Amino acid sequence: MTKLARFVWPLALGLLSARASAQASAFTALDSPRWTYEIRGVYFRPDLDNFSTFYGDNHSNYFGIAGTYRFGDRLELGGEYGLMKERGVGVQSGSGTLGGSVKYRVDSFHVFANVIFQGEPTQVVVPYVGAGLLAMRYRQEVELQPTIDGRTDLGWSARSGVRFQIPSHGPVAGSSSGESPYWRGYVFLEAQRMSAKVDAVNLGGDAVVLGFRMEFDFH
């Protein structure tokens, strides 16, 4: 190796290293906001037999909320809560015929992880998939009969969806976090499969979710 090569190669490697370090610093500064919340409108089709017989339709609509913490642009961990309430017609214990009013309530609790296919913070269309654990509490009140309530065994849920970025703000490269608030808004569409059983009866089912999502950092 010539003297010139011995000089040029270390210099070139040093410049490449400095450039990579600067790019990594810039990416870190423009990384995704860590905290999120979601407001979720859910169209739910339960697996329960005769649900439409008692409640007049084969589906229910309810609202839910969720929150997550993001580990960079690719992974987030979170929790979700949903509350479903229905009124319908019960079954008379003596005759087995329909009669009397019935109230049905299910509280669902999810803990999940999502993998997010986001290559850069400004990406407008963001697909994701996820899975997690699920438990449900249920309560059924039939007129003139004892109330039935309890919880399911620990089950599972799986989801996939796509987010569409709407307004966003910052951050500005080189500014301090206090001077550069960072938030992003999304609307999203999600498909979800839930399974949570009690005495071999699945209280879960299939859901389609339309919602609003806000990502932000605390400053």
C-alpha angles and dihedrals in degrees: 000000000000123000089251092054091048088056099040099048097055089045093051092046090049092052092048091049092050091048092049090049092051092049091049091050091050091049092050090050091051095042121134120281110265104221128060141175130192136199108207133197110198132202103196131190108190124210091227114127115240093011090138091049093058101032103032099244141050094241144044134210124217144151130247141179132217139182132193143182115222123219097203123305098314111047137042136173122206154146133240134197127194132179122201123185127181136175124203147128121305134210119256110238095217102046102021090229127128114271143125127036126289131198120200126190131179126184112195125199122193133186111187150158124223128201108211122205096214118141098179137011094249095054108133101199112047121182121197142176130199149167138194151142125300137194128178134200116205137191128185123186118189119186113262092002134097116274116252118211140151142111137276128245115265108285139171142251133199128195143180130182150139130248126208115207116228123168120002138170132207155272104202112214112246096018125113119256091248091055095044116049113194127208138146131196127209141177113210144189119209139180117209137186119200131189123181120149138198117187089348091304113123114221091183129082142150125319140186115203130199115185154146123248131194123193118194146153127231113240 
